[in-house]
């Protein structure tokens, strides 16, 4: 791992459920991103409660404070790693609603512009046999529509209730390697796209 400060990556899960497999997977991904040199901020969307998006509410009250906080966080990071659960084959309403609010303009600032040139990796854990693969495709499409470059070969973790060992890590070595590879690709891609100035520790 290089001593040069790495890219900033925002990590979160599209679930606030206590004991969420995707929150657990996001934590493991954050640890691996840090091992590869990234500067990681891991958040819980439970700390950023937002109403269901409503154009009339936005017109009357403006952007909710929690949406502004999320936009400010996004502006400070070059990359994203999102753990997206699957509800009936789709990403969670929580994730979609959060992204919808984050794309809204705030005064002269365009929320959608904050997503431009970001790079993301997506993962999913599910108790089912497909590991959330159906929702991953839609999550990738959604992020792509926002201008985010999403890395190929996302990680879908099936039978998540049995996928984690007593130490909290992934049980199967092959799955651990796939998660590590995805995290390494995210860090290395961002490092090439956003080289860090050694003197300032920031992207030029």
C-alpha positions in Angstrom: 0.0 0.0 0.0 1.4 3.4 -1.0 2.2 6.0 1.6 0.6 8.6 -0.7 -2.9 9.6 0.5 -5.5 7.6 -1.4 -8.8 8.6 -3.0 -11.8 9.4 -0.8 -14.6 6.8 -0.9 -18.0 7.1 0.6 -19.5 3.8 1.7 -23.0 3.0 2.8 -25.8 0.4 2.6 -29.3 0.9 1.2 -30.7 -0.6 4.4 -31.1 0.7 8.0 -32.3 -2.7 9.4 -30.7 -3.8 12.6 -28.4 -6.7 11.7 -28.6 -6.0 8.0 -26.4 -8.3 5.9 -25.7 -5.4 3.5 -24.6 -3.2 6.3 -22.2 -5.9 7.4 -20.9 -6.3 3.8 -20.4 -2.6 3.5 -18.3 -2.6 6.7 -16.1 -5.4 5.3 -15.8 -3.6 2.0 -14.8 -0.4 3.9 -12.0 -2.3 5.7 -10.6 -3.7 2.5 -10.8 -0.3 0.8 -8.7 1.2 3.6 -6.2 -1.7 3.3 -5.7 -0.7 -0.3 -5.0 2.9 0.6 -8.4 4.6 0.3 -9.6 7.3 2.8 -13.0 5.9 3.7 -16.1 7.5 5.2 -18.7 4.9 6.1 -22.2 6.2 7.0 -25.5 4.8 8.1 -28.5 6.2 6.2 -30.4 5.9 9.5 -28.5 9.0 10.5 -29.9 10.9 7.5 -33.6 10.4 7.6 -35.5 11.9 4.6 -39.1 12.2 3.7 -40.4 10.4 0.6 -39.5 12.7 -2.3 -42.4 15.1 -3.0 -42.0 18.0 -5.4 -44.6 20.1 -3.6 -42.7 19.6 -0.3 -39.5 20.6 -2.0 -41.1 23.7 -3.5 -42.5 24.7 -0.1 -39.6 23.9 2.1 -36.6 23.5 -0.1 -34.0 20.8 0.3 -34.1 18.9 3.6 -31.1 19.5 5.8 -30.2 15.8 5.7 -30.1 15.9 1.9 -27.7 18.9 2.1 -25.5 17.0 4.5 -25.4 14.0 2.1 -24.6 16.3 -0.8 -21.8 17.9 1.1 -20.4 14.5 1.9 -20.6 13.4 -1.8 -18.8 16.5 -2.9 -15.8 15.6 -0.6 -15.4 12.1 -2.1 -14.3 10.8 -5.5 -15.8 7.3 -5.2 -18.8 5.4 -3.8 -19.3 1.9 -2.6 -22.9 0.9 -2.1 -24.3 -2.3 -0.6 -27.7 -2.6 -2.2 -30.3 -5.1 -0.7 -32.9 -6.5 -3.0 -36.6 -6.1 -2.3 -38.8 -8.0 -4.8 -36.0 -7.9 -7.4 -35.4 -4.1 -7.0 -33.2 -1.8 -5.0 -34.7 -0.6 -1.8 -37.0 2.4 -1.7 -34.6 3.8 0.9 -31.7 3.8 -1.6 -33.8 5.2 -4.5 -35.3 8.0 -2.3 -31.9 9.0 -0.9 -30.4 9.3 -4.3 -33.4 11.2 -5.6 -33.1 13.8 -2.9 -29.3 14.0 -3.4 -29.7 14.9 -7.0 -32.0 17.8 -6.4 -30.6 21.4 -6.8 -29.8 23.5 -3.8 -29.9 27.2 -4.9 -27.5 27.6 -7.7 -25.8 24.2 -7.0 -26.9 21.3 -9.1 -27.2 18.1 -7.0 -27.0 16.0 -10.2 -23.6 17.6 -11.1 -22.2 16.2 -7.8 -22.4 12.7 -9.2 -20.6 13.5 -12.4 -17.2 11.8 -12.8 -17.7 9.7 -9.6 -16.7 6.1 -9.8 -18.7 3.4 -7.9 -18.6 -0.2 -7.0 -21.8 -2.0 -5.9 -22.3 -5.1 -3.9 -25.3 -7.0 -2.5 -26.1 -9.6 0.0 -29.3 -11.6 0.1 -30.7 -14.7 1.9 -31.7 -16.0 -1.6 -29.8 -18.0 -4.1 -29.1 -15.1 -6.5 -27.5 -12.8 -3.9 -29.4 -9.7 -5.0 -28.1 -9.9 -8.5 -31.4 -8.6 -10.0 -31.2 -5.4 -7.9 -27.5 -4.9 -8.7 -28.2 -4.5 -12.3 -30.8 -1.9 -11.6 -28.6 -0.1 -9.1 -25.8 0.1 -11.7 -28.3 1.4 -14.2 -29.6 4.1 -11.7 -26.1 5.2 -10.9 -25.1 5.3 -14.6 -28.1 7.5 -15.3 -26.7 9.9 -12.7 -23.4 10.2 -14.5 -21.5 7.7 -12.3 -19.0 5.3 -13.8 -19.9 1.9 -12.2 -17.3 -0.8 -12.2 -18.2 -4.1 -13.9 -18.4 -7.5 -12.1 -20.2 -6.5 -8.9 -20.3 -8.8 -6.0 -23.6 -10.7 -5.3 -23.5 -12.6 -2.0 -26.1 -15.4 -1.9 -27.4 -17.2 1.3 -26.1 -14.3 3.3 -27.4 -15.7 6.6 -24.7 -18.4 6.3 -22.1 -16.4 4.5 -20.3 -14.8 7.5 -18.1 -16.7 9.8 -17.8 -16.4 13.6 -15.0 -13.8 13.1 -17.4 -11.6 11.1 -15.5 -12.0 7.8 -16.8 -13.8 4.8 -16.8 -17.6 5.2 -15.5 -18.6 1.8 -12.0 -17.7 0.6 -13.2 -17.3 -3.0 -15.8 -14.7 -2.0 -13.3 -12.9 0.2 -11.0 -12.7 -2.8 -13.8 -11.3 -5.1 -14.6 -8.6 -2.6 -11.0 -7.7 -2.2 -10.5 -7.6 -5.9 -13.5 -5.3 -6.4 -12.2 -2.9 -3.7 -8.7 -2.9 -5.2 -10.1 -2.1 -8.6 -12.1 0.8 -7.2 -9.1 2.3 -5.4 -6.8 1.8 -8.3 -9.2 3.2 -10.8 -9.8 6.3 -8.7 -6.1 6.7 -8.1 -5.5 6.8 -11.9 -8.4 9.2 -12.5 -7.8 11.5 -9.5 -4.0 11.5 -8.8 -3.2 12.9 -5.4 -0.8 15.9 -5.0 1.9 14.7 -2.6 2.3 18.1 -1.0 -1.3 18.9 -0.4 -2.7 15.4 -0.1 -5.6 16.4 -2.4 -6.5 15.8 -6.0 -5.3 18.6 -8.3 
